[in-house]
Amino acid sequence: MLKMIAGKALYGVVCLLAAVLLVVAGYAHKVVGLTTELGKGISITNSPTVGAMNILVMGLESRTNFEGQTLPNSLLTAMHAGNAAAVSEGEVGAQDTDTLILIHIFAGGKKAVGFSIPRDDLVTYPHATYLGITQGKIDQAYDFAYNESLGQTYGSQDSSNERYLLANEAGQAFEIATVEAVTGVHIDHFVEANLAGFYYLAAAFGGIEVCVQPWTSGDDANLTDQNSGWNAIADGYNVKKGGDQYLHLAADQALAYVRDRDSLPEIDLDRTHRQQAVLDYVVWKLKHDGTLSDLGALNTLLGTASQYLITDSTFNLLDFAVDMRALSGSNMTFITLPITTETSVELNGSSQDVNTINVPYIQQYVQDTFYPPAAGTKSATSTPTAAPSTITVDVYNGSDTQGLAADVSQDLTALGYKAGTVANSTEQSQTVETDTQVFYGSGASANAASIASKFGITAQSLTSLPADRIEVLLGSSATAVPAGLSSSGTQSTQSTGARVIGAQSSASSAATDSPSAASSPAVTPGANDGQSGGAVTVTPDAPYGIPCVY
C-alpha cells in the first residue's frame, strides 16, 4: 500500500493565511464570496471568532472528495497516489488524519504557536466507536467514526452527498474529541483538507521552493523515495556538489516531498519538519512575490477551495482575518509533540508500529505553551537553572543495551554536567521500571527537568539524593540515547522537535517562544540537523524564508 500524505493540511493553513493577507491587501470583498462556501463542517460551541483561540488543522489521506467521489485517475497518477480502481477496492486511501496540527493564536493575532501531532501516537479514545474499538492511533479516530456513520445511514433515504457530509461530520467530531482528550485543551475551530488540496495549492503557486539537507549518515538516502515518488536528483540536486541545496519543485514533486517519510532518519517526525518548511515558503511567497496583487492567482488559490477544504460552521474567516492582520512568519513557532517510545503492538487485529506517549506530560506541555503565566508572575514549575558544571549526574542502566549508561553519561558531560556514577542498575540494587526515570536532589530541579524532557518524562524529587545531584535510571525499554541529548545523531526512542521561524538567534527564540525547561521538553538551540531533538531555525536572511531540512 502506498504511504500516505502529510502535506495536504498545509493547504488548509495557507487558505487561512491567504484570507488574512487578502484583507490586509484590501481585498475583503473577494474573501467574503470565497470563504462562505467553506463552513460545511460541524459547529463548535463556546468558541470565539476573534482573540485567543485554538485551531485544529486536519489533513486527510483520502483519495476521494468530500462527497465520496474518487479523484480522477489523472490526478491520482500525478500525485503518485494509486489509481481509481485501487481506491474503489479499498486498497489505497482511507479517512485517516495523517496530518494533525494544533495551533494556538494568541490574543491580538501577533503570535501563533502550533504543535504537530505524530499520526502514530497510541491513544485511548473518548468512548468506544466503530466495532467497539476503544484504543488506536490518533489519526484513525476520524476514519473509525466516518465508517461507523456510513454504516448507520446505509439504505437510508439520504442522498449520497448527505450521507458523506454526515460521515465527515462524525469524523470531525470524534477526531476533535480525541485530540482534546490527549492535549487537555478546548478546540475552538478546525480546518480540514483532503489529499488533492496541497497539489492544487502547489500548482497555483507555480511550484514550491525547498532546501534539501542530505542525510550523509544514510548515504544521501533521503534524496529519493519510491513510494511517494520523491526524487531530488531528478529535480536538480547535484550529489557531487553535496551539502544543502535549494530546489524548485513542480506540484507533483512538491507533493512527493511532503509525502516522503520512509527515507528520513526520524520518519514521520522528520516529515513534520518538511511540512513546516513548506509553510514557511508559502508565507514568504504570499507576502513577497506579488501573489496578492494578481486577482487571477487569487481566484486559482481560493476559488476551488471548497472542493478540498472544510471549516467548522462557526468559524467566521472574515472576522478572523481582520483580527489576524499582524500575523507573519516571523512570529510563528511550530513544535512536534514528544513521544516516549516507538514499538510494535497487536492493535485491532493486526501488528502495528505505534508511538507511546505520556499524556499528563503532554497536557502540561501544551498548557504551559498556550497559556504561559502573565508577566510578573512565576509559574509553579519555574525555578532557576543552575550551571551544569555545578551538577553531578549518576546514570544507571536498567536495559539490555550494553554500554547505554556510559553513552548517556558521555553526552551529559558534553553538555557541561559533571560525570558521577556509571553502572548497571542491578549492580546497585536499583528497582528497574519499564520507563526511564530521572530523580534530583535540592537545587537541581530545573536541570533535572531539562534532562528528563529529552526522554519525554517528568523528573521527580528524591530527598535521599545529595544537593545538586541528579540520578538517571534507564528503564528496561530504553534502547538508545535520545536524539535531543545525543551528540552522535543516534535515532532516539523518545523524540521531540521544534522549529522557530525568523529567529534572530535560536537561543533567544527558544527562551521566548518555547515552554520553560522546568515544565516542558527542551529545544536544542542552533541544531539545524533535521533531527526531532533539535530546533530547526530560519534566519532572517534565509532565501525564500525557508530552513534547510532533511
C-alpha positions, -999 to 999 in steps of 0.1 A, spaced: 0 0 0 13 35 -8 24 56 21 0 84 30 3 121 26 13 145 53 13 178 35 -23 184 24 -31 201 57 -8 229 46 -35 238 21 -59 245 50 -33 266 69 -24 285 37 -60 293 28 -64 308 63 -33 328 58 -44 338 23 -77 351 38 -58 371 64 -34 386 38 -62 394 13 -79 415 40 -46 433 47 -42 439 9 -77 454 7 -95 425 -10 -121 419 18 -149 418 -8 -131 389 -25 -128 369 7 -165 370 16 -176 351 -15 -146 327 -15 -148 317 22 -185 314 29 -186 281 10 -161 265 33 -181 263 65 -197 229 59 -184 212 90 -198 208 125 -205 237 148 -184 241 179 -200 258 209 -183 284 232 -158 293 205 -146 329 198 -143 343 163 -116 368 173 -89 369 200 -71 340 215 -82 306 201 -71 271 193 -74 258 158 -70 221 147 -57 216 112 -66 181 99 -52 166 67 -70 135 54 -52 108 34 -84 104 14 -83 97 -23 -119 110 -26 -136 143 -24 -159 153 5 -189 138 -14 -173 104 -15 -164 105 -52 -130 90 -62 -105 116 -75 -98 114 -113 -71 89 -124 -51 117 -140 -48 134 -106 -41 102 -87 -13 94 -111 2 129 -109 1 126 -71 16 90 -70 -15 80 -51 -26 49 -68 -55 46 -93 -93 48 -92 -97 10 -93 -74 6 -63 -93 33 -44 -127 17 -52 -114 -17 -39 -102 -1 -7 -65 -10 -15 -53 26 -10 -66 56 8 -88 60 39 -101 88 60 -72 88 85 -59 123 95 -23 118 86 -16 154 95 -28 170 127 -16 205 137 -30 221 168 -24 259 165 -29 285 193 -35 321 182 -25 345 210 -48 375 217 -41 403 193 -32 380 164 5 389 166 18 355 176 10 318 169 24 285 181 15 251 167 20 215 178 24 189 151 9 156 165 26 124 152 0 103 134 11 70 151 6 82 187 -13 54 205 -43 68 224 -74 57 242 -104 72 225 -130 92 245 -155 64 240 -159 32 221 -166 36 184 -165 16 152 -168 -21 160 -164 -13 197 -128 -1 193 -115 18 223 -78 22 215 -58 30 184 -36 55 166 -47 91 170 -50 95 132 -75 66 130 -102 83 151 -117 102 121 -118 71 99 -135 49 126 -162 74 132 -166 81 94 -172 45 86 -195 40 115 -216 68 103 -217 54 67 -228 21 82 -256 37 101 -270 56 71 -267 27 46 -300 22 28 -314 55 41 -333 80 20 -305 105 23 -287 114 -9 -251 103 -14 -239 138 -7 -258 140 26 -245 106 37 -209 116 31 -214 150 47 -228 133 78 -198 109 78 -173 137 76 -191 155 104 -189 123 126 -152 121 118 -146 157 126 -164 155 160 -145 123 171 -111 135 160 -116 168 178 -127 150 209 -97 126 208 -72 155 204 -89 174 232 -86 143 254 -49 140 247 -39 176 248 -62 188 276 -73 220 258 -105 230 241 -105 233 203 -123 264 191 -122 258 153 -109 234 127 -97 234 92 -98 201 72 -82 195 38 -81 163 17 -54 148 -4 -58 169 -36 -56 202 -17 -19 205 -15 -13 195 -51 -36 223 -63 -20 248 -39 15 240 -52 2 243 -88 -14 277 -81 19 289 -67 39 277 -98 58 252 -76 74 253 -42 110 262 -32 127 238 -8 162 235 7 173 199 10 199 188 36 213 154 26 213 127 52 250 119 50 250 92 75 224 74 54 244 78 21 220 105 9 191 81 14 167 110 18 171 122 -18 148 96 -33 117 76 -22 98 51 -44 65 51 -25 60 89 -27 78 95 -60 102 119 -44 134 123 -65 156 153 -55 183 142 -81 158 144 -110 147 178 -96 183 191 -99 201 181 -67 238 176 -75 252 148 -55 288 156 -64 283 191 -51 268 179 -19 256 199 11 224 219 14 208 228 -19 178 249 -30 154 232 -54 123 245 -72 97 217 -72 67 214 -96 33 205 -80 38 167 -83 73 168 -67 63 193 -41 36 168 -30 61 139 -31 85 160 -10 59 163 18 46 128 15 80 111 18 88 96 52 104 63 46 138 78 35 141 102 65 161 95 97 132 100 121 104 91 96 72 109 105 89 132 129 113 145 102 84 147 78 68 173 100 99 195 95 94 193 57 58 203 62 68 232 84 94 244 59 69 244 31 46 265 52 75 289 57 78 293 19 41 298 14 41 326 40 71 342 23 55 338 -12 22 354 -3 39 384 12 69 389 -11 61 378 -46 31 398 -57 5 370 -54 -19 392 -36 -19 418 -64 -28 391 -90 -65 385 -89 -62 356 -113 -38 339 -90 -61 346 -61 -90 331 -79 -69 300 -86 -58 298 -50 -91 302 -32 -117 297 -60 -118 259 -57 -110 257 -20 -145 244 -11 -138 212 -31 -108 204 -9 -113 224 23 -139 224 51 -141 245 83 -165 244 112 -197 263 105 -190 286 135 -156 298 120 -160 333 106 -130 336 84 -135 373 76 -136 383 113 -106 360 119 -87 376 90 -93 411 103 -81 402 138 -51 383 124 -36 410 101 -5 413 123 4 376 119 35 368 98 61 341 96 84 360 119 62 353 149 51 317 143 65 287 161 59 250 153 68 221 176 64 184 173 47 168 204 71 144 222 68 106 221 81 82 248 89 51 228 84 36 193 72 0 195 51 -26 177 19 -38 193 -11 -60 184 -38 -35 177 -73 -41 165 -65 -74 149 -31 -66 134 5 -58 144 11 -21 141 40 3 148 29 29 173 43 58 194 37 55 231 31 89 248 29 104 283 -5 121 283 -2 140 316 32 153 304 18 164 270 -11 181 286 12 201 309 35 209 279 6 222 258 -10 241 287 23 259 295 29 268 259 -6 280 250 -13 297 284 20 309 299 19 328 332 12 365 329 42 389 330 54 395 365 42 361 378 60 329 382 49 295 370 46 269 398 73 249 379 96 277 370 129 276 390 163 290 382 185 266 361 219 260 378 251 260 357 256 223 345 291 224 358 277 226 394 255 195 389 267 158 392 247 132 372 247 95 380 235 71 353 223 35 359 215 11 331 184 -10 336 181 -20 300 196 -49 280 216 -24 258 252 -28 268 271 5 274 240 27 272 246 43 306 282 52 296 268 67 263 242 88 282 268 99 307 292 109 280 266 131 263 256 147 295 292 155 302 294 171 267 265 194 278 286 205 308 274 182 336 299 165 359 300 127 355 290 107 385 285 70 390 280 50 358 268 14 364 242 -13 357 212 -8 380 213 -45 391 248 -39 405 234 -11 426 203 -30 437 181 -4 419 145 -13 411 141 -11 374 109 3 358 99 -1 322 103 36 315 133 57 323 132 78 355 151 109 365 155 119 402 170 151 417 182 165 450 177 201 462 190 228 438 188 206 407 151 206 399 153 227 367 183 209 354 167 175 361 135 187 343 156 196 312 173 162 312 140 144 318 124 163 289 149 146 265 134 113 275 98 126 273 92 122 310 89 143 342 117 145 368 109 135 404 123 149 437 142 124 459 151 136 494 178 109 498 198 124 470 225 150 479 221 186 469 230 194 433 229 158 422 207 140 396 202 103 391 191 89 357 177 53 359 174 40 323 143 18 321 142 -17 307 126 -3 274 155 21 267 175 12 236 193 44 226 204 78 236 176 103 229 182 125 199 180 157 219 207 145 242 229 126 217 259 143 201 263 115 176 229 117 159 217 83 170 180 78 164 162 80 197 133 61 212 120 94 227 117 124 205 105 160 204 111 186 177 107 223 173 115 250 148 114 287 153 107 310 123 125 342 118 146 339 149 174 364 155 192 336 173 180 302 182 189 306 218 169 337 223 139 323 203 139 291 224 138 311 255 110 333 243 87 310 223 93 276 239 80 264 273 103 267 303 128 239 308 113 232 341 80 222 327 84 211 291 107 193 266 137 215 259 148 226 225 184 223 215 195 257 202 212 260 168 208 224 157 196 227 121 202 190 117 167 179 109 165 156 139 135 157 161 156 167 191 168 200 177 153 233 168 151 240 131 155 277 128 150 302 99 175 330 98 162 365 88 182 364 56 174 329 45 165 326 8 127 323 4 124 324 42 129 286 45 151 264 66 172 235 52 159 202 65 161 165 56 
